[in-house]
Every structure is written in C-alpha cells, then in structure tokens.
Amino acid sequence: MTPLTRALVLRWYFAVGGALLGFVVAIALSSTVTPQFRATSKIWISISGDAESSALDLAQGTNAAQQRIHSYLDLVPQPIVLQPVIDELHLDVKASELARSVSATSPTGSVVMQIAVTSPDRQRVAEITDSIVRSFSSVVQDRLDANASGVGVTVTQTSPAARPTTPVAPRTRANAALGGAAGAGLGVLAAFLRWALDTKVRGRDEVQELWDLPVLGDIGFDPEASKQPLVLRDARASARAEAFRSLRTNVQFLASRPEGARTLAITSSRPSEGKTTTAANLAVALAESGLRTVVIDADLRRPNLANVFGIEGSAGLSDILVGRVELADVLQPWGRAGLSVIPSGTVPPNPSELVGSPAFTALIEDVAALFDVVIVDTPPLGSVTDAALVSRAVQNMLLVVASGRVRRAEVSSSIESLATVGASVQGVVVTMARSRGARDAYAVYGADVPPETQRSHRSAVPGSTSEVTP
C-alpha cells in the first residue's frame, strides 16, 4: 500500500463525512424548491383531402405534414396558441410566462407531436395541457392551413393529458445521490490535500516506509505523561507500561558487540518528543528483567532525568568529565531492581566539548564494564550536535519519533546528522501514537487488576514512602 493510499484509507472519515454532508445538503436544497408537475399529451398531424384528391396528393401531403412539424413545434408556445388558453381557464399569467412552462417535441421523421406543460399546480396542469392542444388544433386547422384546394391539416389528440401523481422536480433521490457522490469526492480531495500539506510523521507504518528503519516500540499518547512519566512505577498494568516492556524485549535483540556491555543512546529530532521518558522507562524495564542497568543524563543543556526519577541532580556527568568528582560519587542506585542513575550534574558552558571529549568515551567504557546495559539520554539532534558526538561512544542509537508532532524533514535531517559522523539509527521508538485499538484491547485485558496491585510494585525513590518488590 502506497503512502497516499494508506493516508486516504486512514482518513476514510473525510469521504464518509463529505458524502453525508452532500446528502443532507442536497435534500435540504431540494426541500426548498417548489414541486413541479408535468402533464403530456400526444397529437397526430395528418393531411386530409376531398374525393377528387389522388393518392399522390395524399402522399405528398404526408411529406408536407412531416416538414411542417418543425414549424408547429415553434408555434405551440406562441401567444396565438396560449392566449386563448389563458382566456378559457382564466389563468393569472401572461402568455410569455406560460410559454416558459410549455414544450413541444417530435421524433425525426414522425408526424406525432408531444406537448408537455410543467406547473406547480398539480390539479390544473393536465387541464392546461389539453386546452393548449385544443387551441393549437384550432389555430392550425381553422386559421393557418385552411386552403381552397380541398387538402387541409388535421390535428388529432391521440393521448389526452393525465393528472400527474409525482413531481418531476425537484428530483430529491437523484439530487441526494448526486450530492452524496459529490460530497464523497470532495472528501477524498480534502483527504488528499490534508496528506499533501501535512508534513508531520503519522505512525509507525510511515516510519518504516519512508526510512526503512525498524520500529522497536510504539508508545501510545497519554495527556498525563508529563505528570506521571514513570508508568512502569505509577501505572504498571497500563497499556503504555506494556508498550515499554515490548520495547525492552526488542532492544535486547539489537545487534551488539560480543564483548562488554550493551550501550545505547536515545535521542530525538526536536524537544518534547518523549526521549527522556522513553530512556527512563526503558531503563526501569531492563532492570526489572534482571539486567544491571545504568541510565546517564547526557543532556547537559536541559537536563530532566533527575526530575523524572526524583533524585538529586546537582552533581553528575559534567562533574565527572571535568574531574571534579569520581564515578562512584554520583552513581545513584534507584529502586531494588538493579538500576542506577547518573544525573547530568552542573550545567556546563561547553556541553558539546564535554560529550565529545575522550573523557566521555572513557567513562562509557568504564560504566559498560560495571553494568549489563548502558542507556544515554541525549539532547535532540535538530537543536545541537551533542547527540551525534555521543553516538561515537555507544554501540546503538535509538531515535524517538513523536507521531503527529515531528516533521518528516526533521527526522531525515536527524538521520543525516548521524550519518555524517559515521553513525546510524538502529531502531525507532514511535511515541504519542494515537492508535486506540491496541491500547483499548490491553486496557480490557488489564481492567481487573486492582489499584493496590499497581501501587505495590512502585519503585522506591529517595524521599518517597512507596516501595518496589524485588
């Protein structure tokens, strides 16, 4: 399925909504139109002669009648025909006004004419039609085609007008169908324009098709994420918590060096995509699986990891890199599952120089010797070059992509920035996904988990009364 086709399928509601709107508008407009009724009558035009008329004369008369039909068609809506009708039926209209509702037709090569009258007056439209036929017959036979040769025109009404039962206008059903089709077409056009003008990334399928990158995690949108970022502590039975456990499983299958710890950095293209929340919850999930895990806050410009874990962050990574403290002084255990945190420490004036220094690479190697997994939270790639510098010291780079927030060009630029320094993205974590299906299904599955069960699994935090089970 092409991106365009998928975009139209995902926006099916544009077509459905447009069809419904067009249907309703067509019906509404049709209801404002005064119903029009039509009555028709057919007449036969023939040439008659006296006893002395030959067969040749009669045949010529028939041909003449066929030729005269064209003139008769123009004669029907003329005042000479319509004014007697107005006088006879006492109609409150002028001949010119009545003419607009009268039509006369005849098939080619035929001597049969059909006179039709359209009027909002259902009761009198047939009466008007028959009156026009009588007036037309009188004008043709008595005034225009009377001759002394004994050959004249005879007008015979073969089909009298009948009172109509249904209006010919408005054609409500046809209008509704046409309005629905037009609305659906406009809806498809609107969906296409929305897709063409919308430059933001929409979901994991688009990530896989545009950049051919594996999606390791699909984290659902949660408006309370900023208030409760550690869902593996605060909402262990939620769908988002299960999504982070799924991410943990996929991360464990990432290709890594046979020796040493598995080291990975997590970055994004722009701020507020959820990279720090992803790094923190992934670290908790890995630690819960029995892996000795450390998470390092290498975002030395806008550090937030210490706030997420609720720990002291005044001393940390930057202090180690300048030689102010030792690793053991800032390595803070968190909870009881074997997780440790290294906060960012003092905000330095030269973050790029610090994370790009040999001291940072040496620190990652030292930490990797002590832990099974090393996770590094970095600044966004679209803002500064820190994440690209960090990528040279780790084995794997994960790119967080916020669905509906980050633009395609920004993601492409981030991938190119890593490629410039010889690094590549090993996997993508899609955050803020709004696919309700999976979340609702898991919510039903975990609906019977009592709240006290979730609370009993919360990790212990310095200064907190909650505890975590080993």
C-alpha positions as CSV (number, residue, x, y, z in Angstrom):
1,M,0.0,0.0,0.0
2,T,1.5,3.3,-1.1
3,P,1.7,6.2,1.4
4,L,-1.0,8.1,-0.5
5,T,-3.4,5.1,-0.4
6,R,-2.7,4.5,3.2
7,A,-3.3,8.1,4.0
8,L,-6.7,8.0,2.2
9,V,-7.7,4.8,3.9
10,L,-6.7,6.2,7.3
11,R,-8.8,9.4,6.6
12,W,-11.8,7.4,5.4
13,Y,-14.0,9.7,7.6
14,F,-13.3,12.6,5.2
15,A,-15.1,10.7,2.4
16,V,-17.9,9.4,4.6
17,G,-18.4,12.8,6.2
18,G,-18.4,14.5,2.8
19,A,-20.9,12.1,1.5
20,L,-23.2,12.5,4.4
21,L,-22.8,16.3,4.2
22,G,-23.5,16.3,0.5
23,F,-26.5,14.0,1.0
24,V,-28.0,16.3,3.7
25,V,-27.3,19.5,1.8
26,A,-28.9,18.1,-1.4
27,I,-32.0,17.0,0.5
28,A,-32.2,20.4,2.2
29,L,-31.9,22.3,-1.0
30,S,-34.4,20.1,-2.7
31,S,-36.9,20.7,0.1
32,T,-36.7,24.5,-0.7
33,V,-37.7,24.0,-4.3
34,T,-41.4,24.2,-5.1
35,P,-42.5,20.8,-6.6
36,Q,-43.2,20.9,-10.3
37,F,-45.7,18.6,-12.0
38,R,-45.8,17.7,-15.7
39,A,-48.6,16.6,-17.9
40,T,-48.2,15.5,-21.5
41,S,-50.4,14.9,-24.5
42,K,-49.7,13.5,-27.9
43,I,-51.3,14.6,-31.2
44,W,-51.3,13.2,-34.7
45,I,-50.7,15.5,-37.7
46,S,-52.3,14.3,-40.9
47,I,-53.2,15.6,-44.3
48,S,-56.8,15.0,-45.5
49,G,-58.2,15.6,-48.9
50,D,-61.6,15.5,-50.8
51,A,-62.8,12.8,-53.0
52,E,-61.0,14.2,-56.0
53,S,-57.6,14.0,-54.3
54,S,-55.3,11.4,-55.8
55,A,-53.1,9.0,-53.8
56,L,-50.1,11.0,-55.0
57,D,-51.6,14.1,-53.5
58,L,-52.1,12.4,-50.2
59,A,-48.6,11.1,-50.1
60,Q,-47.3,14.5,-50.9
61,G,-49.5,15.8,-48.1
62,T,-48.0,13.4,-45.6
63,N,-44.5,14.5,-46.5
64,A,-45.6,18.1,-46.2
65,A,-47.0,17.4,-42.7
66,Q,-43.7,15.9,-41.6
67,Q,-42.0,19.0,-42.9
68,R,-44.5,21.3,-41.2
69,I,-43.9,19.6,-37.9
70,H,-40.8,21.7,-37.3
71,S,-42.8,24.9,-37.8
72,Y,-45.6,23.6,-35.5
73,L,-43.1,22.9,-32.7
74,D,-42.2,26.6,-32.7
75,L,-45.9,27.5,-33.0
76,V,-47.1,25.8,-29.7
77,P,-45.5,28.3,-27.2
78,Q,-46.7,31.4,-29.3
79,P,-49.3,33.8,-27.9
80,I,-51.6,32.9,-30.8
81,V,-52.0,29.5,-29.2
82,L,-51.5,30.3,-25.5
83,Q,-53.7,33.4,-25.1
84,P,-56.9,31.6,-25.9
85,V,-55.9,29.1,-23.2
86,I,-55.4,31.9,-20.6
87,D,-58.8,33.3,-21.5
88,E,-60.5,30.0,-21.4
89,L,-59.1,28.9,-18.0
90,H,-58.9,32.4,-16.5
91,L,-55.2,31.9,-15.7
92,D,-53.5,34.8,-13.9
93,V,-50.3,34.7,-16.1
94,K,-49.1,36.3,-19.3
95,A,-48.6,34.4,-22.5
96,S,-44.8,34.9,-22.2
97,E,-44.8,33.5,-18.7
98,L,-46.9,30.4,-19.7
99,A,-44.6,29.8,-22.7
100,R,-41.7,29.1,-20.4
101,S,-43.5,26.1,-18.9
102,V,-44.7,24.7,-22.3
103,S,-42.6,22.5,-24.6
104,A,-43.3,20.7,-27.8
105,T,-41.2,17.8,-29.3
106,S,-41.4,15.4,-32.1
107,P,-39.2,12.4,-33.2
108,T,-37.4,12.9,-36.5
109,G,-39.5,11.7,-39.5
110,S,-42.6,11.4,-37.4
111,V,-46.0,13.2,-37.6
112,V,-46.6,12.8,-33.9
113,M,-46.1,15.7,-31.6
114,Q,-45.9,15.7,-27.8
115,I,-46.9,18.8,-25.9
116,A,-45.8,19.0,-22.2
117,V,-46.7,21.5,-19.6
118,T,-44.9,21.9,-16.3
119,S,-46.6,23.7,-13.4
120,P,-46.7,23.7,-9.6
121,D,-50.5,23.4,-9.9
122,R,-51.0,19.7,-9.8
123,Q,-54.7,19.9,-10.1
124,R,-54.8,22.0,-13.3
125,V,-51.7,21.1,-15.2
126,A,-53.5,18.4,-17.2
127,E,-56.4,20.7,-17.9
128,I,-53.9,23.4,-19.2
129,T,-52.2,20.8,-21.4
130,D,-55.5,19.7,-23.0
131,S,-56.5,23.3,-23.5
132,I,-53.3,24.0,-25.3
133,V,-53.9,21.0,-27.6
134,R,-57.4,22.3,-28.5
135,S,-56.1,25.8,-29.1
136,F,-53.3,24.5,-31.2
137,S,-55.6,22.4,-33.3
138,S,-58.0,25.3,-33.8
139,V,-55.1,27.6,-34.9
140,V,-53.7,25.1,-37.3
141,Q,-56.9,23.8,-38.8
142,D,-59.1,26.9,-38.9
143,R,-56.6,29.8,-39.3
144,L,-53.3,28.8,-40.8
145,D,-53.7,25.8,-43.0
146,A,-57.2,26.3,-44.4
147,N,-57.0,26.3,-48.2
148,A,-59.2,26.2,-51.2
149,S,-57.6,23.1,-52.8
150,G,-59.5,20.7,-50.7
151,V,-56.4,19.5,-48.9
152,G,-56.0,20.5,-45.2
153,V,-54.3,19.6,-42.0
154,T,-56.0,17.5,-39.4
155,V,-54.8,17.6,-35.7
156,T,-56.0,14.6,-33.7
157,Q,-55.3,14.2,-30.0
158,T,-54.2,10.6,-29.5
159,S,-53.2,10.7,-25.9
160,P,-55.1,13.1,-23.5
161,A,-53.2,14.5,-20.6
162,A,-53.5,12.7,-17.3
163,R,-53.2,14.3,-13.9
164,P,-49.6,13.6,-12.6
165,T,-49.1,11.8,-9.3
166,T,-45.5,12.6,-8.6
167,P,-43.5,15.7,-9.2
168,V,-40.8,15.8,-11.9
169,A,-38.8,18.4,-9.9
170,P,-37.1,18.5,-7.6
171,R,-35.6,15.0,-8.1
172,T,-34.9,14.5,-4.5
173,R,-33.5,11.0,-4.7
174,A,-31.3,11.8,-7.7
175,N,-30.1,15.0,-6.1
176,A,-29.4,13.2,-2.8
177,A,-27.3,10.6,-4.7
178,L,-25.5,13.2,-6.7
179,G,-24.9,15.3,-3.6
180,G,-23.6,12.3,-1.7
181,A,-21.2,11.3,-4.6
182,A,-20.0,14.9,-4.9
183,G,-19.5,15.2,-1.2
184,A,-17.5,11.9,-1.1
185,G,-15.4,13.2,-4.0
186,L,-14.7,16.5,-2.2
187,G,-13.9,14.4,1.0
188,V,-11.4,12.4,-0.9
189,L,-9.9,15.6,-2.3
190,A,-9.8,17.1,1.2
191,A,-8.1,13.9,2.5
192,F,-5.5,14.1,-0.3
193,L,-4.8,17.8,0.4
194,R,-4.5,17.1,4.1
195,W,-2.0,14.4,3.3
196,A,-0.1,16.5,0.8
197,L,0.1,19.5,3.1
198,D,0.6,17.6,6.3
199,T,4.4,17.2,6.6
200,K,4.3,15.5,10.1
201,V,5.1,11.9,10.7
202,R,2.0,9.8,11.3
203,G,2.6,6.4,12.9
204,R,5.0,3.5,12.6
205,D,4.0,2.5,9.1
206,E,5.2,5.8,7.7
207,V,8.5,5.5,9.6
208,Q,9.1,2.0,8.1
209,E,8.2,3.0,4.6
210,L,9.9,6.4,4.4
211,W,13.2,5.5,6.1
212,D,13.2,1.7,6.1
213,L,14.0,1.6,9.9
214,P,12.8,-1.0,12.4
215,V,10.3,0.3,14.9
216,L,11.2,-1.1,18.2
217,G,8.4,0.4,20.2
218,D,5.1,2.1,19.7
219,I,4.2,4.1,22.8
220,G,0.7,5.4,23.0
221,F,-0.3,9.0,23.7
222,D,-1.0,9.9,27.3
223,P,-2.0,13.5,28.2
224,E,-0.9,12.8,31.8
225,A,2.6,11.6,30.7
226,S,4.3,14.8,32.0
227,K,2.7,14.3,35.4
228,Q,3.5,10.6,35.6
229,P,6.4,9.9,33.3
230,L,7.4,6.6,35.1
231,V,4.5,4.5,34.0
232,L,6.4,1.3,35.0
233,R,6.2,2.6,38.6
234,D,2.9,4.5,38.6
235,A,0.7,2.5,36.2
236,R,2.3,-0.9,35.8
237,A,-0.8,-2.5,34.4
238,S,-1.5,0.2,31.8
239,A,-1.1,-0.2,28.0
240,R,1.8,2.2,27.9
241,A,3.7,0.2,30.6
242,E,3.2,-2.9,28.4
243,A,4.5,-0.9,25.4
244,F,7.7,-0.2,27.3
245,R,8.1,-3.8,28.2
246,S,7.7,-4.7,24.5
247,L,10.4,-2.1,23.7
248,R,12.7,-3.7,26.2
249,T,12.3,-7.1,24.5
250,N,13.1,-5.6,21.1
251,V,16.1,-3.7,22.5
252,Q,17.5,-6.9,23.8
253,F,17.7,-8.2,20.3
254,L,19.7,-5.3,19.0
255,A,23.0,-6.3,17.4
256,S,25.8,-5.5,19.8
257,R,29.5,-6.4,20.2
258,P,30.2,-9.9,21.6
259,E,32.2,-8.4,24.4
260,G,31.3,-5.8,27.0
261,A,28.0,-4.2,27.9
262,R,25.3,-3.2,25.5
263,T,25.5,0.6,25.2
264,L,22.8,2.7,23.5
265,A,21.9,6.4,23.3
266,I,18.4,7.7,22.9
267,T,17.8,11.0,21.0
268,S,15.1,12.8,19.1
269,S,14.8,15.4,16.3
270,R,13.2,18.1,18.4
271,P,12.3,18.8,22.1
272,S,9.2,17.3,23.8
273,E,9.1,14.1,21.8
274,G,9.4,11.9,24.9
275,K,13.0,10.8,24.7
276,T,13.8,11.3,28.4
277,T,10.6,9.5,29.4
278,T,11.5,6.7,27.0
279,A,15.0,6.4,28.3
280,A,13.8,6.3,31.9
281,N,11.1,3.7,31.4
282,L,13.3,1.5,29.2
283,A,15.9,1.6,31.9
284,V,13.4,0.5,34.5
285,A,12.1,-2.3,32.3
286,L,15.6,-3.6,31.6
287,A,16.4,-3.5,35.2
288,E,13.2,-5.4,36.1
289,S,14.3,-8.2,33.7
290,G,17.4,-8.8,35.8
291,L,19.9,-6.8,33.8
292,R,22.2,-4.5,35.7
293,T,21.2,-1.2,34.1
294,V,22.5,2.4,34.3
295,V,20.9,5.4,32.7
296,I,23.0,8.5,32.1
297,D,21.7,12.0,31.5
298,A,23.9,13.4,28.8
299,D,21.5,16.3,28.0
300,L,23.8,18.9,29.6
301,R,21.7,21.8,28.3
302,R,18.2,20.9,29.5
303,P,18.6,18.0,31.9
304,N,15.5,16.4,33.2
305,L,16.3,12.8,34.1
306,A,16.9,13.6,37.8
307,N,13.4,15.1,38.0
308,V,11.9,12.1,36.4
309,F,13.4,9.7,38.9
310,G,13.0,12.2,41.8
311,I,16.7,12.2,42.8
312,E,19.3,14.8,43.5
313,G,21.0,16.1,40.3
314,S,23.4,18.8,41.4
315,A,26.4,16.6,40.8
316,G,26.7,14.2,37.9
317,L,28.1,13.6,34.4
318,S,29.6,17.1,33.8
319,D,31.3,17.0,37.2
320,I,32.9,13.6,36.3
321,L,34.1,14.8,32.9
322,V,35.9,17.8,34.4
323,G,37.5,15.7,37.1
324,R,35.6,17.3,40.0
325,V,34.1,14.0,41.3
326,E,34.6,10.3,40.8
327,L,32.0,7.9,39.2
328,A,31.2,6.3,42.5
329,D,30.4,9.7,44.0
330,V,27.5,10.4,41.6
331,L,26.3,6.9,40.7
332,Q,22.9,6.7,42.4
333,P,21.0,3.4,42.9
334,W,17.3,3.6,42.2
335,G,14.8,1.1,43.5
336,R,15.6,-2.5,44.2
337,A,15.8,-3.9,40.6
338,G,19.5,-3.1,40.0
339,L,19.0,0.2,38.3
340,S,21.4,3.1,38.7
341,V,21.2,6.7,37.5
342,I,23.9,9.2,36.7
343,P,22.3,12.7,36.5
344,S,23.7,15.5,34.3
345,G,25.2,17.5,37.2
346,T,26.2,21.1,36.9
347,V,25.1,22.7,33.6
348,P,28.5,23.5,31.8
349,P,29.2,26.3,29.4
350,N,30.6,23.9,26.8
351,P,28.4,20.8,26.6
352,S,29.5,19.7,23.1
353,E,33.2,19.7,24.1
354,L,32.5,17.6,27.1
355,V,30.4,14.8,25.5
356,G,32.8,14.8,22.5
357,S,35.9,14.5,24.6
358,P,38.0,11.3,25.2
359,A,36.9,11.5,28.8
360,F,33.3,10.8,27.9
361,T,34.3,7.8,25.8
362,A,36.4,6.5,28.6
363,L,33.5,7.0,31.1
364,I,31.2,5.0,28.9
365,E,33.7,2.2,28.7
366,D,34.2,2.2,32.5
367,V,30.5,2.1,33.1
368,A,30.0,-0.7,30.5
369,A,32.4,-2.8,32.5
370,L,30.2,-2.5,35.6
371,F,26.7,-2.9,34.0
372,D,24.9,-5.1,31.5
373,V,23.2,-2.2,29.8
374,V,24.1,1.5,29.5
375,I,21.5,3.9,28.4
376,V,22.4,7.5,27.5
377,D,19.8,10.3,27.3
378,T,21.0,12.9,24.8
379,P,19.7,16.3,23.5
380,P,17.7,16.5,20.3
381,L,19.6,16.2,17.1
382,G,17.8,19.1,15.5
383,S,18.9,21.6,18.1
384,V,22.6,20.8,18.8
385,T,25.3,18.3,17.8
386,D,25.7,16.7,21.2
387,A,23.8,13.5,20.3
388,A,25.9,13.0,17.1
389,L,29.0,13.3,19.3
390,V,27.6,10.8,21.8
391,S,26.9,8.3,19.0
392,R,30.6,7.7,18.5
393,A,30.9,6.4,22.1
394,V,28.0,3.9,22.0
395,Q,27.1,0.9,20.1
396,N,23.4,1.7,19.2
397,M,21.4,4.8,18.5
398,L,17.7,4.9,19.1
399,L,15.6,7.7,17.6
400,V,12.4,8.8,19.2
401,V,9.8,10.0,16.7
402,A,6.7,11.6,18.1
403,S,3.7,10.8,15.9
404,G,1.9,13.9,14.8
405,R,4.5,16.3,16.3
406,V,7.8,15.9,14.4
407,R,8.1,16.7,10.7
408,R,9.4,14.3,8.1
409,A,12.2,16.7,7.1
410,E,13.3,16.9,10.7
411,V,13.6,13.1,11.0
412,S,15.5,12.9,7.7
413,S,17.9,15.7,8.9
414,S,18.5,13.8,12.2
415,I,19.4,10.6,10.3
416,E,21.7,12.5,8.0
417,S,23.4,14.2,11.0
418,L,24.2,10.8,12.5
419,A,25.4,9.5,9.1
420,T,27.8,12.5,8.9
421,V,29.7,11.2,11.9
422,G,29.6,7.6,10.7
423,A,26.7,6.5,13.0
424,S,23.3,5.2,12.1
425,V,20.0,4.6,13.7
426,Q,19.5,1.0,14.8
427,G,15.9,1.5,15.7
428,V,13.0,3.9,16.1
429,V,10.6,4.4,19.1
430,V,7.3,6.0,18.0
431,T,5.8,8.0,20.8
432,M,2.5,9.8,21.2
433,A,0.8,7.2,18.9
434,R,-3.0,7.6,18.8
435,S,-4.0,4.2,17.6
436,R,-6.8,3.3,20.0
437,G,-7.2,-0.3,19.1
438,A,-4.2,-1.9,20.8
439,R,-4.5,0.3,23.9
440,D,-8.2,-0.4,24.3
441,A,-7.6,-4.2,23.9
442,Y,-4.9,-4.2,26.5
443,A,-7.0,-2.0,28.8
444,V,-9.7,-4.6,28.7
445,Y,-7.2,-7.3,29.4
446,G,-5.8,-5.5,32.4
447,A,-9.1,-4.0,33.6
448,D,-9.4,-6.4,36.5
449,V,-6.0,-5.5,38.0
450,P,-6.8,-3.9,41.4
451,P,-5.2,-0.5,42.0
452,E,-3.4,-1.7,45.1
453,T,-1.6,-4.3,43.0
454,Q,-0.2,-1.5,40.8
455,R,0.8,0.6,43.9
456,S,2.6,-2.4,45.5
457,H,5.0,-2.5,42.5
458,R,6.2,1.1,42.6
459,S,9.9,1.6,42.9
460,A,11.4,3.1,46.0
461,V,12.6,6.6,45.4
462,P,14.7,8.6,47.8
463,G,12.4,10.6,50.0
464,S,9.4,8.5,48.9
465,T,7.3,6.1,51.0
466,S,6.5,3.8,48.1
467,E,8.3,0.6,47.7
468,V,9.0,-1.8,44.9
469,T,9.0,-5.6,45.2
470,P,12.3,-7.3,44.3
